[in-house]
Amino acid sequence: MDYDGSGCKFHDDSSTTQNQNLTTIGKYHNCKELSLDISVHFNAACKTNDPRGVVCLYYDAKALSAKVSSKIASISGLKDRGPKERKDLYFLNSTCKPAILIEVCFVGNVAVAEIYNDKFEEIYQGIAEVLAEHLCYKKKEVTTVSKQTKPATNTEEYYKKRHWPLPNQKSL
C-alpha cells in the first residue's frame, strides 16, 4: 500500500473535564477511516533521578507495541519497559480499531527530558518506520539526476566534450 502522506492530528481544546476529553478523543478517532489508532503521551509519575524508560500500552496490539517500545529505547538509550496490556484505559478500550498508547518517556527526570529533546527527530522517525512497516506502507523511491559538475564555457567546447557535431556541422 502506498501512503499519500496525509494523517490525522487532533488536539482537544474544548473539553473542560477529563471524562469529556476522553469521550471527545474517542469519538474523533472512531469517526476516521484508519487502520490503527495511536496516542502519544509523556508519563510523569513523580520527580526522580532514576530514568524510568519507555513503555507502549495496548489493548490488542502487543506485537506492534513491543516493536514501538523497543525502537524508541534503542534510539534514546532509555530502558525498554516493553509492551503493557491495559484494557482499562479509555483510549485503548473505546476505539474501534486496534490502538496503542505510546509513553515516549517519563519526564519526571531532567536527564530524560534532555535525551528526549536531543533525540526528538530520531525517536519520531523510528516510530514512523515501525508504524509504516506494520501498515505495509512502501517508501517512495526518489530518483536523482546527476548534474554536470562544471558547465562548458562555450558552445564549441560543450559539443566537443560529448563528441557531437556542432549545430552547423554534419555528423560523419
mmCIF file of the C-alpha atoms, coordinates in Angstrom:
data_MODEL
# 
_entry.id   MODEL 
# 
loop_
_atom_site.group_PDB 
_atom_site.id 
_atom_site.type_symbol 
_atom_site.label_atom_id 
_atom_site.label_alt_id 
_atom_site.label_comp_id 
_atom_site.label_asym_id 
_atom_site.label_entity_id 
_atom_site.label_seq_id 
_atom_site.pdbx_PDB_ins_code 
_atom_site.Cartn_x 
_atom_site.Cartn_y 
_atom_site.Cartn_z 
_atom_site.occupancy 
_atom_site.B_iso_or_equiv 
_atom_site.pdbx_formal_charge 
_atom_site.auth_seq_id 
_atom_site.auth_comp_id 
_atom_site.auth_asym_id 
_atom_site.auth_atom_id 
_atom_site.pdbx_PDB_model_num 
ATOM 1   C CA . MET A 1 1   ? 0.000   0.000  0.000   1.00 0.00 ? 1   MET A CA 1 
ATOM 2   C CA . ASP A 1 2   ? 1.334   3.438  -0.855  1.00 0.00 ? 2   ASP A CA 1 
ATOM 3   C CA . TYR A 1 3   ? 0.907   6.094  1.790   1.00 0.00 ? 3   TYR A CA 1 
ATOM 4   C CA . ASP A 1 4   ? -0.050  9.520  0.495   1.00 0.00 ? 4   ASP A CA 1 
ATOM 5   C CA . GLY A 1 5   ? 1.417   11.417 3.427   1.00 0.00 ? 5   GLY A CA 1 
ATOM 6   C CA . SER A 1 6   ? -1.878  12.542 4.898   1.00 0.00 ? 6   SER A CA 1 
ATOM 7   C CA . GLY A 1 7   ? -2.529  11.862 8.524   1.00 0.00 ? 7   GLY A CA 1 
ATOM 8   C CA . CYS A 1 8   ? -4.620  12.918 11.452  1.00 0.00 ? 8   CYS A CA 1 
ATOM 9   C CA . LYS A 1 9   ? -3.563  15.181 14.245  1.00 0.00 ? 9   LYS A CA 1 
ATOM 10  C CA . PHE A 1 10  ? -6.019  16.075 16.966  1.00 0.00 ? 10  PHE A CA 1 
ATOM 11  C CA . HIS A 1 11  ? -5.875  18.441 19.904  1.00 0.00 ? 11  HIS A CA 1 
ATOM 12  C CA . ASP A 1 12  ? -8.943  18.764 22.097  1.00 0.00 ? 12  ASP A CA 1 
ATOM 13  C CA . ASP A 1 13  ? -9.234  22.373 23.150  1.00 0.00 ? 13  ASP A CA 1 
ATOM 14  C CA . SER A 1 14  ? -12.934 22.350 24.023  1.00 0.00 ? 14  SER A CA 1 
ATOM 15  C CA . SER A 1 15  ? -13.283 19.803 26.852  1.00 0.00 ? 15  SER A CA 1 
ATOM 16  C CA . THR A 1 16  ? -13.354 21.033 30.407  1.00 0.00 ? 16  THR A CA 1 
ATOM 17  C CA . THR A 1 17  ? -13.205 17.692 32.257  1.00 0.00 ? 17  THR A CA 1 
ATOM 18  C CA . GLN A 1 18  ? -11.102 14.570 31.890  1.00 0.00 ? 18  GLN A CA 1 
ATOM 19  C CA . ASN A 1 19  ? -14.164 12.428 31.055  1.00 0.00 ? 19  ASN A CA 1 
ATOM 20  C CA . GLN A 1 20  ? -15.295 14.904 28.409  1.00 0.00 ? 20  GLN A CA 1 
ATOM 21  C CA . ASN A 1 21  ? -11.769 14.951 26.959  1.00 0.00 ? 21  ASN A CA 1 
ATOM 22  C CA . LEU A 1 22  ? -11.593 11.151 26.767  1.00 0.00 ? 22  LEU A CA 1 
ATOM 23  C CA . THR A 1 23  ? -15.029 10.931 25.146  1.00 0.00 ? 23  THR A CA 1 
ATOM 24  C CA . THR A 1 24  ? -14.090 13.628 22.611  1.00 0.00 ? 24  THR A CA 1 
ATOM 25  C CA . ILE A 1 25  ? -10.849 11.864 21.719  1.00 0.00 ? 25  ILE A CA 1 
ATOM 26  C CA . GLY A 1 26  ? -12.619 8.501  21.347  1.00 0.00 ? 26  GLY A CA 1 
ATOM 27  C CA . LYS A 1 27  ? -15.346 9.966  19.124  1.00 0.00 ? 27  LYS A CA 1 
ATOM 28  C CA . TYR A 1 28  ? -12.747 11.706 16.972  1.00 0.00 ? 28  TYR A CA 1 
ATOM 29  C CA . HIS A 1 29  ? -10.779 8.516  16.388  1.00 0.00 ? 29  HIS A CA 1 
ATOM 30  C CA . ASN A 1 30  ? -13.879 6.416  15.730  1.00 0.00 ? 30  ASN A CA 1 
ATOM 31  C CA . CYS A 1 31  ? -15.172 8.749  13.014  1.00 0.00 ? 31  CYS A CA 1 
ATOM 32  C CA . LYS A 1 32  ? -11.938 8.399  10.999  1.00 0.00 ? 32  LYS A CA 1 
ATOM 33  C CA . GLU A 1 33  ? -11.287 5.644  8.482   1.00 0.00 ? 33  GLU A CA 1 
ATOM 34  C CA . LEU A 1 34  ? -7.959  4.465  9.859   1.00 0.00 ? 34  LEU A CA 1 
ATOM 35  C CA . SER A 1 35  ? -6.304  1.074  10.275  1.00 0.00 ? 35  SER A CA 1 
ATOM 36  C CA . LEU A 1 36  ? -4.784  1.934  13.631  1.00 0.00 ? 36  LEU A CA 1 
ATOM 37  C CA . ASP A 1 37  ? -5.337  4.461  16.387  1.00 0.00 ? 37  ASP A CA 1 
ATOM 38  C CA . ILE A 1 38  ? -2.274  5.942  18.082  1.00 0.00 ? 38  ILE A CA 1 
ATOM 39  C CA . SER A 1 39  ? -1.981  8.275  21.023  1.00 0.00 ? 39  SER A CA 1 
ATOM 40  C CA . VAL A 1 40  ? 1.386   9.682  22.105  1.00 0.00 ? 40  VAL A CA 1 
ATOM 41  C CA . HIS A 1 41  ? 1.991   10.672 25.722  1.00 0.00 ? 41  HIS A CA 1 
ATOM 42  C CA . PHE A 1 42  ? 4.602   11.509 28.291  1.00 0.00 ? 42  PHE A CA 1 
ATOM 43  C CA . ASN A 1 43  ? 4.449   9.773  31.614  1.00 0.00 ? 43  ASN A CA 1 
ATOM 44  C CA . ALA A 1 44  ? 5.360   11.571 34.815  1.00 0.00 ? 44  ALA A CA 1 
ATOM 45  C CA . ALA A 1 45  ? 4.615   9.619  37.972  1.00 0.00 ? 45  ALA A CA 1 
ATOM 46  C CA . CYS A 1 46  ? 6.964   11.608 40.189  1.00 0.00 ? 46  CYS A CA 1 
ATOM 47  C CA . LYS A 1 47  ? 10.237  13.510 40.081  1.00 0.00 ? 47  LYS A CA 1 
ATOM 48  C CA . THR A 1 48  ? 13.158  11.135 40.179  1.00 0.00 ? 48  THR A CA 1 
ATOM 49  C CA . ASN A 1 49  ? 16.863  10.894 39.470  1.00 0.00 ? 49  ASN A CA 1 
ATOM 50  C CA . ASP A 1 50  ? 16.363  7.413  38.025  1.00 0.00 ? 50  ASP A CA 1 
ATOM 51  C CA . PRO A 1 51  ? 15.342  7.325  34.340  1.00 0.00 ? 51  PRO A CA 1 
ATOM 52  C CA . ARG A 1 52  ? 12.254  5.107  34.092  1.00 0.00 ? 52  ARG A CA 1 
ATOM 53  C CA . GLY A 1 53  ? 12.350  4.178  30.410  1.00 0.00 ? 53  GLY A CA 1 
ATOM 54  C CA . VAL A 1 54  ? 9.790   3.838  27.644  1.00 0.00 ? 54  VAL A CA 1 
ATOM 55  C CA . VAL A 1 55  ? 6.591   1.799  27.504  1.00 0.00 ? 55  VAL A CA 1 
ATOM 56  C CA . CYS A 1 56  ? 3.912   1.216  24.900  1.00 0.00 ? 56  CYS A CA 1 
ATOM 57  C CA . LEU A 1 57  ? 0.413   0.338  26.091  1.00 0.00 ? 57  LEU A CA 1 
ATOM 58  C CA . TYR A 1 58  ? -2.051  -1.738 24.107  1.00 0.00 ? 58  TYR A CA 1 
ATOM 59  C CA . TYR A 1 59  ? -5.483  -3.355 24.212  1.00 0.00 ? 59  TYR A CA 1 
ATOM 60  C CA . ASP A 1 60  ? -4.938  -5.958 21.480  1.00 0.00 ? 60  ASP A CA 1 
ATOM 61  C CA . ALA A 1 61  ? -1.763  -4.919 19.608  1.00 0.00 ? 61  ALA A CA 1 
ATOM 62  C CA . LYS A 1 62  ? 1.002   -6.499 21.710  1.00 0.00 ? 62  LYS A CA 1 
ATOM 63  C CA . ALA A 1 63  ? 3.466   -7.243 18.878  1.00 0.00 ? 63  ALA A CA 1 
ATOM 64  C CA . LEU A 1 64  ? 3.257   -3.696 17.498  1.00 0.00 ? 64  LEU A CA 1 
ATOM 65  C CA . SER A 1 65  ? 3.604   -2.213 20.985  1.00 0.00 ? 65  SER A CA 1 
ATOM 66  C CA . ALA A 1 66  ? 6.727   -4.296 21.586  1.00 0.00 ? 66  ALA A CA 1 
ATOM 67  C CA . LYS A 1 67  ? 8.296   -3.059 18.342  1.00 0.00 ? 67  LYS A CA 1 
ATOM 68  C CA . VAL A 1 68  ? 7.494   0.601  19.061  1.00 0.00 ? 68  VAL A CA 1 
ATOM 69  C CA . SER A 1 69  ? 8.817   0.434  22.623  1.00 0.00 ? 69  SER A CA 1 
ATOM 70  C CA . SER A 1 70  ? 11.969  -1.378 21.513  1.00 0.00 ? 70  SER A CA 1 
ATOM 71  C CA . LYS A 1 71  ? 12.622  1.124  18.707  1.00 0.00 ? 71  LYS A CA 1 
ATOM 72  C CA . ILE A 1 72  ? 12.287  4.151  20.988  1.00 0.00 ? 72  ILE A CA 1 
ATOM 73  C CA . ALA A 1 73  ? 14.557  2.533  23.594  1.00 0.00 ? 73  ALA A CA 1 
ATOM 74  C CA . SER A 1 74  ? 17.219  1.632  21.037  1.00 0.00 ? 74  SER A CA 1 
ATOM 75  C CA . ILE A 1 75  ? 17.280  5.198  19.696  1.00 0.00 ? 75  ILE A CA 1 
ATOM 76  C CA . SER A 1 76  ? 17.101  7.029  23.018  1.00 0.00 ? 76  SER A CA 1 
ATOM 77  C CA . GLY A 1 77  ? 19.165  4.696  25.169  1.00 0.00 ? 77  GLY A CA 1 
ATOM 78  C CA . LEU A 1 78  ? 16.340  4.596  27.713  1.00 0.00 ? 78  LEU A CA 1 
ATOM 79  C CA . LYS A 1 79  ? 15.264  1.325  29.332  1.00 0.00 ? 79  LYS A CA 1 
ATOM 80  C CA . ASP A 1 80  ? 12.767  -0.662 27.244  1.00 0.00 ? 80  ASP A CA 1 
ATOM 81  C CA . ARG A 1 81  ? 9.930   -1.447 29.632  1.00 0.00 ? 81  ARG A CA 1 
ATOM 82  C CA . GLY A 1 82  ? 8.183   -3.169 26.743  1.00 0.00 ? 82  GLY A CA 1 
ATOM 83  C CA . PRO A 1 83  ? 4.541   -3.572 25.837  1.00 0.00 ? 83  PRO A CA 1 
ATOM 84  C CA . LYS A 1 84  ? 1.932   -3.455 28.611  1.00 0.00 ? 84  LYS A CA 1 
ATOM 85  C CA . GLU A 1 85  ? -1.647  -4.631 28.203  1.00 0.00 ? 85  GLU A CA 1 
ATOM 86  C CA . ARG A 1 86  ? -4.084  -2.017 29.538  1.00 0.00 ? 86  ARG A CA 1 
ATOM 87  C CA . LYS A 1 87  ? -7.711  -2.856 28.843  1.00 0.00 ? 87  LYS A CA 1 
ATOM 88  C CA . ASP A 1 88  ? -8.784  -0.333 31.483  1.00 0.00 ? 88  ASP A CA 1 
ATOM 89  C CA . LEU A 1 89  ? -7.630  2.792  29.632  1.00 0.00 ? 89  LEU A CA 1 
ATOM 90  C CA . TYR A 1 90  ? -10.422 4.668  27.877  1.00 0.00 ? 90  TYR A CA 1 
ATOM 91  C CA . PHE A 1 91  ? -8.497  5.436  24.689  1.00 0.00 ? 91  PHE A CA 1 
ATOM 92  C CA . LEU A 1 92  ? -7.478  1.811  24.216  1.00 0.00 ? 92  LEU A CA 1 
ATOM 93  C CA . ASN A 1 93  ? -10.861 0.264  25.011  1.00 0.00 ? 93  ASN A CA 1 
ATOM 94  C CA . SER A 1 94  ? -13.120 2.807  23.311  1.00 0.00 ? 94  SER A CA 1 
ATOM 95  C CA . THR A 1 95  ? -11.612 2.996  19.847  1.00 0.00 ? 95  THR A CA 1 
ATOM 96  C CA . CYS A 1 96  ? -12.982 0.682  17.157  1.00 0.00 ? 96  CYS A CA 1 
ATOM 97  C CA . LYS A 1 97  ? -9.635  -0.121 15.555  1.00 0.00 ? 97  LYS A CA 1 
ATOM 98  C CA . PRO A 1 98  ? -6.533  -1.605 17.149  1.00 0.00 ? 98  PRO A CA 1 
ATOM 99  C CA . ALA A 1 99  ? -4.911  1.075  19.270  1.00 0.00 ? 99  ALA A CA 1 
ATOM 100 C CA . ILE A 1 100 ? -1.634  1.785  21.013  1.00 0.00 ? 100 ILE A CA 1 
ATOM 101 C CA . LEU A 1 101 ? -0.740  4.445  23.533  1.00 0.00 ? 101 LEU A CA 1 
ATOM 102 C CA . ILE A 1 102 ? 2.932   5.348  23.347  1.00 0.00 ? 102 ILE A CA 1 
ATOM 103 C CA . GLU A 1 103 ? 4.537   6.590  26.570  1.00 0.00 ? 103 GLU A CA 1 
ATOM 104 C CA . VAL A 1 104 ? 7.602   8.061  24.867  1.00 0.00 ? 104 VAL A CA 1 
ATOM 105 C CA . CYS A 1 105 ? 9.373   8.677  28.162  1.00 0.00 ? 105 CYS A CA 1 
ATOM 106 C CA . PHE A 1 106 ? 8.867   9.506  31.810  1.00 0.00 ? 106 PHE A CA 1 
ATOM 107 C CA . VAL A 1 107 ? 9.565   13.199 32.113  1.00 0.00 ? 107 VAL A CA 1 
ATOM 108 C CA . GLY A 1 108 ? 9.920   13.410 35.886  1.00 0.00 ? 108 GLY A CA 1 
ATOM 109 C CA . ASN A 1 109 ? 13.664  13.463 35.280  1.00 0.00 ? 109 ASN A CA 1 
ATOM 110 C CA . VAL A 1 110 ? 15.714  16.313 33.792  1.00 0.00 ? 110 VAL A CA 1 
ATOM 111 C CA . ALA A 1 111 ? 18.185  13.924 32.133  1.00 0.00 ? 111 ALA A CA 1 
ATOM 112 C CA . VAL A 1 112 ? 15.332  12.100 30.350  1.00 0.00 ? 112 VAL A CA 1 
ATOM 113 C CA . ALA A 1 113 ? 13.846  15.387 29.158  1.00 0.00 ? 113 ALA A CA 1 
ATOM 114 C CA . GLU A 1 114 ? 17.266  16.290 27.718  1.00 0.00 ? 114 GLU A CA 1 
ATOM 115 C CA . ILE A 1 115 ? 17.533  12.905 25.981  1.00 0.00 ? 115 ILE A CA 1 
ATOM 116 C CA . TYR A 1 116 ? 14.058  13.424 24.531  1.00 0.00 ? 116 TYR A CA 1 
ATOM 117 C CA . ASN A 1 117 ? 14.961  16.878 23.233  1.00 0.00 ? 117 ASN A CA 1 
ATOM 118 C CA . ASP A 1 118 ? 18.289  15.704 21.807  1.00 0.00 ? 118 ASP A CA 1 
ATOM 119 C CA . LYS A 1 119 ? 16.808  12.609 20.111  1.00 0.00 ? 119 LYS A CA 1 
ATOM 120 C CA . PHE A 1 120 ? 13.397  14.051 19.174  1.00 0.00 ? 120 PHE A CA 1 
ATOM 121 C CA . GLU A 1 121 ? 13.700  13.696 15.394  1.00 0.00 ? 121 GLU A CA 1 
ATOM 122 C CA . GLU A 1 122 ? 15.276  10.242 15.552  1.00 0.00 ? 122 GLU A CA 1 
ATOM 123 C CA . ILE A 1 123 ? 12.636  8.969  18.005  1.00 0.00 ? 123 ILE A CA 1 
ATOM 124 C CA . TYR A 1 124 ? 9.718   10.037 15.828  1.00 0.00 ? 124 TYR A CA 1 
ATOM 125 C CA . GLN A 1 125 ? 11.375  8.829  12.626  1.00 0.00 ? 125 GLN A CA 1 
ATOM 126 C CA . GLY A 1 126 ? 11.837  5.480  14.363  1.00 0.00 ? 126 GLY A CA 1 
ATOM 127 C CA . ILE A 1 127 ? 8.187   5.359  15.429  1.00 0.00 ? 127 ILE A CA 1 
ATOM 128 C CA . ALA A 1 128 ? 7.145   6.230  11.870  1.00 0.00 ? 128 ALA A CA 1 
ATOM 129 C CA . GLU A 1 129 ? 9.323   3.433  10.444  1.00 0.00 ? 129 GLU A CA 1 
ATOM 130 C CA . VAL A 1 130 ? 7.776   0.831  12.754  1.00 0.00 ? 130 VAL A CA 1 
ATOM 131 C CA . LEU A 1 131 ? 4.238   2.016  12.005  1.00 0.00 ? 131 LEU A CA 1 
ATOM 132 C CA . ALA A 1 132 ? 4.858   2.157  8.250   1.00 0.00 ? 132 ALA A CA 1 
ATOM 133 C CA . GLU A 1 133 ? 6.202   -1.398 8.292   1.00 0.00 ? 133 GLU A CA 1 
ATOM 134 C CA . HIS A 1 134 ? 3.233   -2.575 10.376  1.00 0.00 ? 134 HIS A CA 1 
ATOM 135 C CA . LEU A 1 135 ? 0.760   -0.957 7.991   1.00 0.00 ? 135 LEU A CA 1 
ATOM 136 C CA . CYS A 1 136 ? 2.666   -2.253 4.936   1.00 0.00 ? 136 CYS A CA 1 
ATOM 137 C CA . TYR A 1 137 ? 3.381   1.220  3.603   1.00 0.00 ? 137 TYR A CA 1 
ATOM 138 C CA . LYS A 1 138 ? 6.059   1.395  0.952   1.00 0.00 ? 138 LYS A CA 1 
ATOM 139 C CA . LYS A 1 139 ? 8.664   4.110  0.924   1.00 0.00 ? 139 LYS A CA 1 
ATOM 140 C CA . LYS A 1 140 ? 8.521   6.040  -2.309  1.00 0.00 ? 140 LYS A CA 1 
ATOM 141 C CA . GLU A 1 141 ? 11.725  5.716  -4.279  1.00 0.00 ? 141 GLU A CA 1 
ATOM 142 C CA . VAL A 1 142 ? 13.236  9.003  -5.384  1.00 0.00 ? 142 VAL A CA 1 
ATOM 143 C CA . THR A 1 143 ? 15.482  9.065  -8.401  1.00 0.00 ? 143 THR A CA 1 
ATOM 144 C CA . THR A 1 144 ? 18.040  11.791 -8.820  1.00 0.00 ? 144 THR A CA 1 
ATOM 145 C CA . VAL A 1 145 ? 19.627  13.134 -11.950 1.00 0.00 ? 145 VAL A CA 1 
ATOM 146 C CA . SER A 1 146 ? 23.327  13.936 -11.857 1.00 0.00 ? 146 SER A CA 1 
ATOM 147 C CA . LYS A 1 147 ? 24.257  17.405 -12.927 1.00 0.00 ? 147 LYS A CA 1 
ATOM 148 C CA . GLN A 1 148 ? 27.354  18.277 -14.881 1.00 0.00 ? 148 GLN A CA 1 
ATOM 149 C CA . THR A 1 149 ? 29.946  19.329 -12.336 1.00 0.00 ? 149 THR A CA 1 
ATOM 150 C CA . LYS A 1 150 ? 31.457  22.127 -14.399 1.00 0.00 ? 150 LYS A CA 1 
ATOM 151 C CA . PRO A 1 151 ? 29.495  23.664 -17.219 1.00 0.00 ? 151 PRO A CA 1 
ATOM 152 C CA . ALA A 1 152 ? 31.178  24.158 -20.600 1.00 0.00 ? 152 ALA A CA 1 
ATOM 153 C CA . THR A 1 153 ? 32.382  27.697 -21.107 1.00 0.00 ? 153 THR A CA 1 
ATOM 154 C CA . ASN A 1 154 ? 31.259  27.926 -24.734 1.00 0.00 ? 154 ASN A CA 1 
ATOM 155 C CA . THR A 1 155 ? 29.123  26.020 -27.214 1.00 0.00 ? 155 THR A CA 1 
ATOM 156 C CA . GLU A 1 156 ? 32.035  24.581 -29.203 1.00 0.00 ? 156 GLU A CA 1 
ATOM 157 C CA . GLU A 1 157 ? 33.653  23.136 -26.057 1.00 0.00 ? 157 GLU A CA 1 
ATOM 158 C CA . TYR A 1 158 ? 30.289  21.703 -24.964 1.00 0.00 ? 158 TYR A CA 1 
ATOM 159 C CA . TYR A 1 159 ? 29.835  19.767 -28.203 1.00 0.00 ? 159 TYR A CA 1 
ATOM 160 C CA . LYS A 1 160 ? 33.474  18.633 -28.376 1.00 0.00 ? 160 LYS A CA 1 
ATOM 161 C CA . LYS A 1 161 ? 33.292  17.079 -24.913 1.00 0.00 ? 161 LYS A CA 1 
ATOM 162 C CA . ARG A 1 162 ? 30.348  14.992 -25.998 1.00 0.00 ? 162 ARG A CA 1 
ATOM 163 C CA . HIS A 1 163 ? 31.772  14.142 -29.438 1.00 0.00 ? 163 HIS A CA 1 
ATOM 164 C CA . TRP A 1 164 ? 28.745  15.606 -31.123 1.00 0.00 ? 164 TRP A CA 1 
ATOM 165 C CA . PRO A 1 165 ? 28.848  17.740 -34.246 1.00 0.00 ? 165 PRO A CA 1 
ATOM 166 C CA . LEU A 1 166 ? 28.304  21.434 -33.765 1.00 0.00 ? 166 LEU A CA 1 
ATOM 167 C CA . PRO A 1 167 ? 24.794  22.566 -34.715 1.00 0.00 ? 167 PRO A CA 1 
ATOM 168 C CA . ASN A 1 168 ? 26.032  23.926 -38.089 1.00 0.00 ? 168 ASN A CA 1 
ATOM 169 C CA . GLN A 1 169 ? 28.134  20.793 -38.924 1.00 0.00 ? 169 GLN A CA 1 
ATOM 170 C CA . LYS A 1 170 ? 27.049  17.419 -40.253 1.00 0.00 ? 170 LYS A CA 1 
ATOM 171 C CA . SER A 1 171 ? 27.983  14.229 -38.463 1.00 0.00 ? 171 SER A CA 1 
ATOM 172 C CA . LEU A 1 172 ? 30.257  11.748 -40.239 1.00 0.00 ? 172 LEU A CA 1 
# 
